[in-house]
Amino acid sequence: MQSYTIGQAARLLGVSPDTARRWADAGRVATHRDDSGRRLIDGRDLAAFSVEVAQSGTGEEDASYTSARNAFPGIVTAVKLGDVAAQVEIQAGPHRLVSLLTREAVEELGLEVGMQATARVKSTSVHIDRI
């Protein structure tokens, strides 16, 4: 499972690293240390926390969000696989994006909850890029 530094988590949550660090210090999201002493957040924990933050509206109000080139970098919060189709949800700061794509595409990208991905929007379609 992928883990994220405080800085990476802050970017994905759409907040400053100081805010993410304060949330970790307060125990709002669990962290662990790697061999070099850096604090890391497990991808699944960060995915769940990103949904909580978005729903509670506790993000930084003055944070700017852009869809430059219609790209929304975020974290995968849900993957629902059917026989042929799949649904992938990404939390990109305060934005929740849902894409319907083939199961084969999800499997080829190796998408799973907790990993970084970018939702790219073109017209009415959302395309997912693995980072």
C-alpha positions as CSV (number, residue, x, y, z in Angstrom):
1,M,0.0,0.0,0.0
2,Q,1.3,3.4,-0.9
3,S,2.1,5.9,2.0
4,Y,2.2,9.7,1.8
5,T,4.4,12.3,3.5
6,I,2.7,15.1,5.3
7,G,3.5,17.4,2.4
8,Q,2.0,15.0,-0.2
9,A,-1.1,14.5,2.0
10,A,-1.5,18.3,2.3
11,R,-1.4,18.8,-1.4
12,L,-4.0,16.0,-1.9
13,L,-6.2,17.5,0.8
14,G,-5.9,21.0,-0.6
15,V,-4.5,22.4,2.6
16,S,-1.1,23.7,3.8
17,P,1.5,21.3,5.2
18,D,1.2,23.1,8.5
19,T,-2.6,22.3,8.6
20,A,-1.9,18.6,7.7
21,R,0.8,18.4,10.4
22,R,-1.6,19.9,13.0
23,W,-4.3,17.4,12.1
24,A,-1.8,14.5,12.4
25,D,-0.5,15.9,15.7
26,A,-4.1,16.1,17.0
27,G,-4.7,12.4,16.0
28,R,-7.2,13.2,13.3
29,V,-5.3,11.0,10.9
30,A,-2.9,8.2,11.9
31,T,0.8,8.4,11.0
32,H,3.8,6.2,11.3
33,R,7.5,6.8,10.8
34,D,9.6,5.3,8.0
35,D,13.2,4.1,8.5
36,S,14.5,7.7,8.0
37,G,12.1,9.1,10.6
38,R,9.7,10.8,8.1
39,R,6.0,10.7,9.2
40,L,3.9,8.9,6.7
41,I,0.1,8.3,6.3
42,D,-1.1,5.1,4.8
43,G,-3.1,5.6,1.6
44,R,-6.3,4.0,2.9
45,D,-6.2,6.2,6.0
46,L,-5.6,9.3,3.9
47,A,-8.4,8.3,1.5
48,A,-10.9,7.9,4.3
49,F,-9.7,11.2,6.0
50,S,-10.0,13.1,2.7
51,V,-13.6,12.2,2.4
52,E,-14.2,13.2,6.0
53,V,-12.5,16.6,5.5
54,A,-14.5,17.2,2.3
55,Q,-17.8,16.4,3.9
56,S,-17.1,18.4,7.0
57,G,-15.9,21.4,5.2
58,T,-12.9,21.8,7.4
59,G,-10.4,22.5,4.6
60,E,-8.8,25.9,4.3
61,E,-11.3,28.3,2.9
62,D,-8.7,30.4,1.1
63,A,-7.1,27.5,-0.7
64,S,-7.2,27.8,-4.4
65,Y,-8.2,25.0,-6.6
66,T,-7.7,25.0,-10.3
67,S,-8.7,22.7,-13.2
68,A,-5.8,23.9,-15.3
69,R,-6.0,21.7,-18.4
70,N,-9.0,20.1,-16.6
71,A,-6.8,18.0,-14.4
72,F,-7.8,17.2,-10.8
73,P,-5.0,15.4,-8.9
74,G,-6.3,13.6,-5.9
75,I,-6.6,10.3,-4.1
76,V,-8.7,7.3,-5.0
77,T,-11.4,6.9,-2.3
78,A,-13.5,4.1,-3.8
79,V,-13.3,1.4,-6.6
80,K,-16.4,-0.6,-7.4
81,L,-15.8,-3.4,-9.9
82,G,-18.6,-5.0,-11.9
83,D,-18.3,-7.8,-14.4
84,V,-17.6,-5.4,-17.3
85,A,-17.7,-1.8,-15.9
86,A,-16.2,-0.1,-12.9
87,Q,-16.7,3.0,-10.9
88,V,-13.8,5.0,-9.5
89,E,-14.1,7.9,-7.0
90,I,-11.4,10.5,-6.5
91,Q,-11.3,13.1,-3.8
92,A,-9.3,16.1,-5.2
93,G,-9.3,18.7,-2.4
94,P,-13.0,19.6,-1.9
95,H,-14.0,18.0,-5.2
96,R,-15.3,14.5,-5.4
97,L,-15.1,13.1,-9.0
98,V,-16.7,9.8,-10.1
99,S,-15.7,8.1,-13.3
100,L,-17.3,5.1,-15.0
101,L,-14.9,3.1,-17.0
102,T,-14.2,-0.5,-18.0
103,R,-13.1,-3.0,-15.4
104,E,-10.2,-3.9,-17.7
105,A,-9.0,-0.2,-17.6
106,V,-9.1,-0.2,-13.8
107,E,-7.2,-3.5,-13.6
108,E,-4.6,-2.3,-16.1
109,L,-4.0,0.9,-14.2
110,G,-3.9,-1.0,-10.9
111,L,-6.2,1.5,-9.3
112,E,-7.1,0.9,-5.6
113,V,-8.2,2.9,-2.7
114,G,-5.4,5.1,-1.2
115,M,-3.4,5.6,-4.4
116,Q,-2.8,8.9,-6.1
117,A,-4.6,9.5,-9.4
118,T,-5.6,12.4,-11.6
119,A,-9.1,12.8,-13.0
120,R,-9.0,14.6,-16.4
121,V,-12.2,16.0,-17.6
122,K,-13.0,16.4,-21.3
123,S,-16.6,17.5,-22.1
124,T,-18.7,15.0,-20.2
125,S,-16.1,12.3,-19.8
126,V,-13.7,11.8,-16.9
127,H,-10.4,10.0,-17.6
128,I,-8.2,8.6,-14.9
129,D,-4.4,8.8,-15.0
130,R,-2.3,6.8,-12.5
131,I,0.5,8.8,-11.0
